[in-house]
Structure formats: structure tokens, C-alpha cells
Amino acid sequence: MNVLPTEMRVRVISSLVESVSIRATARLLDVNKDTIVKLGLDVGEGCARLHDRLMRDLEVPALEIDEMWSFVWKKEKRVSEGDDREQCGDQWLFLATADSSKAIVAYVVGKRTVANTDLFIRDIRARILNRPSIISDGFKPYIDAIDRAFGTDVDYGMLVKSFEIEKDPDKLHHGEPAEKAVVQKRRVQGTPDLEHASTSFAERNNLTVRMHARRFARRTSGTSKKLENHRAA
């Protein structure tokens, strides 16, 4: 059986997590492309098992939850009738970030559905022991999902962002969107600290993922062709 030496496997994975594409990694390290794909899948699944084992019985005072858009094979508007809609098109990365340590407590990759939202929130509930303070964006399915998973044992607030078109040309900058965000904070359950409510850490984690996992970049030629490889990444 053709197995890469440990040193070469480390070099391959190091290359992938620095956002180098699979084909470029194959050229630079002289390793077969299919071998890299299989190694990435094996290591990704191993990391998922390790995360599942380590992130248990946690005391997390405050959590930020957010979801990040990505896609597999093709974007949603290109999905045709004969395609498996669960396996291709838009896919979302749900992330729960601990404020104190910036650790990713839980995550789910899949469609932005009520079912996946429930799965994500239930996974968070299963991993922490204390009554947490949770801040999310304005994604409405979070409200019922958190109520079902936590009941009254949670302090939950929402950060709802709406965008207004910036009409003053003096305030526009090259390369930046011509819109400004208007943020509204509201209590949903318990007594969340709305004065310090933020999703900054979660959004910074989103940026880190996009920078270090080529498959999650907004514009990339290195898109995932299979959902299982996307999850492993």
C-alpha cells in the first residue's frame, strides 16, 4: 500500500491550511493530486473526531454564533433539477465561538435550514455545562432552536444588521461597498449584556476560515466538488 511518510503528510496538510490549492500542492511537493484529496479527507475527519472528544463538559460564559456562506460544486442559482440539492449549491458553516478563549465550541456545515440550525444549537447545548450568554445575528430560526435546546436556562440576545445605501460620495472609498450598516440589539430571553453584545469574534473566525481554507474563499477556483471534502476542510 502506497502511504506517504509522516513528514510529507505534514508538509501537504501545512500547505493546504495556508490556502494553497490541491493542484499547486501537488506540483510543489510532487505528490499525486488524488493522494492529497484522500489525505485531506482523512485528516479532516480525524480533526472532527478530536474536536468532538475534546470540546466536552465546558464552562463557557459567553458565546457568539454566526453562519458563513460557501458553496459546493456550483452556486445555488446554477443548481439544476437533476442535481442533488443537499450535496451541491450553497452550503453554510455555522460557528459557535467562545468569547473568552476564541475557541470554536461547535460547528455544522450544511444547508441554512431549520433542521441544521436545530442540530447546531443542540450540539452547543450538549457541550457546555453552565448557563451561557449567547449573541447571534438576526437569523430567525435561532430563536426557536435556542428555546427548544436551552429552555429558560440561557441569556440570549440578537444583533440585527440592516444596510443603507451610502449616498454621500465623500464617504465612499475605492473597493468598499456603497452601504453602511445599522445595528439593532434586542433581548430575546433572559438578561444578555446588550451593551457589550457583539459578533466580532465570530466574524473574525469567518475571516480566518476564508483566509486559510481555499474552498471557503468567496471567489476561488478551488471550490469543493463534494460536500464530504468541504466538511473535512
C-alpha positions in Angstrom: 0.0 0.0 0.0 1.4 3.4 -1.0 1.4 5.5 2.2 3.1 8.9 2.4 5.8 9.3 5.1 4.7 11.3 8.1 7.0 14.2 7.2 5.4 14.5 3.8 1.9 14.3 5.1 2.7 17.2 7.5 4.0 19.2 4.6 0.9 18.5 2.5 -1.5 19.5 5.3 0.6 22.6 6.1 0.3 23.6 2.5 -3.5 23.1 2.4 -4.1 25.1 5.6 -2.1 28.0 4.2 -4.7 28.2 1.4 -2.5 26.6 -1.3 -4.7 24.8 -3.8 -4.6 21.0 -4.2 -3.1 21.2 -7.7 -0.4 23.7 -6.6 0.4 21.5 -3.6 0.7 18.5 -5.9 3.2 20.4 -8.1 5.2 21.9 -5.3 5.6 18.7 -3.3 5.5 16.2 -6.2 2.6 14.3 -4.7 -0.3 12.8 -6.7 -3.5 15.0 -6.6 -5.8 12.1 -5.6 -3.4 11.2 -2.7 -3.7 14.8 -1.4 -7.5 14.7 -1.7 -7.7 11.5 0.3 -5.2 12.7 2.9 -7.2 15.9 3.3 -10.4 13.9 3.8 -8.8 11.5 6.4 -7.2 14.3 8.4 -10.3 16.4 8.3 -12.4 13.6 9.6 -9.8 12.9 12.3 -9.8 16.5 13.4 -13.6 16.4 13.6 -13.4 13.3 15.9 -10.7 15.1 18.0 -12.8 18.2 18.3 -15.8 16.2 19.3 -13.8 14.4 22.0 -12.1 17.5 23.5 -14.9 20.0 23.4 -17.0 18.4 26.2 -18.1 19.5 29.7 -17.2 23.1 29.0 -17.8 26.2 31.1 -18.4 29.0 28.6 -19.7 32.3 30.0 -20.4 33.9 26.6 -20.9 32.6 23.0 -21.2 34.3 19.7 -22.9 32.3 16.9 -22.9 33.1 13.2 -23.1 31.4 9.9 -20.8 31.8 6.8 -21.8 31.3 3.2 -19.9 29.0 0.9 -20.8 26.6 -1.9 -20.1 23.1 -3.2 -19.6 22.4 -7.0 -21.8 25.3 -8.1 -23.7 28.3 -6.7 -27.4 27.8 -5.8 -28.7 29.7 -8.8 -26.8 27.2 -11.1 -28.3 24.1 -9.4 -30.5 22.3 -11.9 -33.4 19.9 -11.5 -31.3 16.8 -11.8 -28.7 17.8 -9.2 -28.6 16.6 -5.6 -29.6 19.8 -3.9 -28.4 18.6 -0.5 -24.9 17.8 -1.8 -24.3 20.9 -4.0 -25.1 24.5 -4.2 -24.9 27.0 -1.3 -23.6 25.5 1.9 -23.3 27.3 5.2 -20.7 27.0 8.0 -22.4 27.5 11.4 -19.8 28.5 14.1 -20.1 29.0 17.8 -17.2 31.0 19.2 -16.3 31.3 22.9 -15.7 35.0 23.8 -13.1 34.3 26.4 -10.8 31.9 24.5 -11.9 32.4 20.8 -12.3 28.6 20.7 -14.8 27.1 18.3 -17.1 25.2 20.6 -19.4 23.7 17.9 -19.9 23.9 14.2 -22.1 22.5 11.4 -21.6 22.5 7.7 -24.8 22.2 5.5 -27.8 24.0 4.2 -29.1 27.0 6.1 -32.2 25.2 7.2 -34.3 24.9 10.4 -33.0 21.3 10.8 -29.4 22.2 10.6 -30.0 25.2 13.0 -31.5 22.8 15.5 -28.6 20.4 15.1 -26.1 23.2 15.6 -27.8 24.6 18.8 -28.4 21.1 20.3 -24.7 20.4 19.7 -23.8 23.5 21.6 -26.2 22.6 24.5 -24.6 19.1 24.7 -21.1 20.6 25.1 -21.5 23.2 27.8 -22.5 22.8 31.5 -23.3 26.3 32.6 -26.0 28.8 31.7 -24.4 30.7 28.8 -24.9 34.2 27.4 -25.5 33.9 23.6 -25.4 36.6 20.9 -26.4 35.8 17.4 -27.2 37.7 14.2 -30.8 38.2 13.0 -31.3 34.6 11.6 -34.8 33.9 12.9 -34.6 30.1 13.2 -32.1 30.6 16.1 -34.9 31.9 18.3 -37.0 28.7 18.4 -33.9 26.4 18.2 -32.3 28.0 21.3 -35.7 27.9 23.1 -36.0 24.2 22.3 -32.4 23.3 23.4 -32.0 25.6 26.4 -35.5 26.4 27.6 -35.1 29.2 30.2 -31.5 28.3 31.0 -29.9 30.9 28.7 -29.4 34.6 28.3 -29.9 35.3 24.6 -29.7 38.5 22.6 -29.8 39.3 18.8 -27.7 41.7 16.8 -29.8 42.6 13.8 -27.9 44.4 11.0 -29.6 46.3 8.2 -27.8 48.1 5.4 -28.4 51.6 4.0 -27.0 52.8 0.7 -24.3 55.4 1.3 -25.2 58.4 -0.9 -22.5 60.8 0.1 -19.6 60.4 -2.4 -17.2 61.9 0.1 -17.7 59.0 2.4 -17.2 56.3 -0.3 -13.9 54.6 -0.6 -12.5 52.6 -3.5 -13.0 48.8 -3.1 -15.6 49.2 -0.3 -19.3 48.6 -0.7 -21.5 51.7 -1.0 -23.6 50.9 2.1 -23.4 51.4 5.8 -24.7 49.0 8.5 -27.3 49.9 11.0 -27.2 47.7 14.1 -30.1 47.0 16.4 -29.6 45.0 19.6 -32.6 43.2 21.2 -33.2 40.9 24.1 -34.8 37.6 23.3 -34.5 35.6 26.5 -33.0 36.1 30.0 -30.7 39.0 30.7 -28.0 39.2 28.0 -25.4 42.1 28.3 -26.6 44.1 25.3 -24.3 46.9 26.0 -21.3 44.7 25.1 -23.1 42.5 22.7 -21.1 41.7 19.5 -20.4 39.1 16.9 -16.9 40.4 16.2 -15.1 37.3 17.3 -17.4 35.0 15.2 -16.9 37.2 12.2 -13.1 37.2 12.7 -13.2 33.4 12.8 -15.1 33.6 9.5 -12.3 35.6 8.0 -9.7 33.2 9.3 -11.5 30.3 7.7 -11.7 32.1 4.4 -8.0 33.0 4.5 -6.8 29.6 5.4 -9.2 27.2 3.7 -9.2 27.9 -0.1 -12.6 26.1 -0.5 -14.3 28.8 1.6 -13.0 31.8 -0.2 -15.8 33.9 -1.8 -14.1 33.9 -5.2 -12.0 30.9 -5.9 -11.2 28.2 -8.5 -10.5 25.7 -5.7 -14.2 25.0 -4.9 -15.2 21.7 -3.3 -16.7 19.2 -5.6 -18.1 17.0 -2.8 -19.8 18.0 0.5 -17.7 15.5 2.5 -14.5 17.1 1.3 -15.9 20.6 2.1 -16.7 19.5 5.7 -13.3 17.9 6.1 -11.7 21.2 5.0 
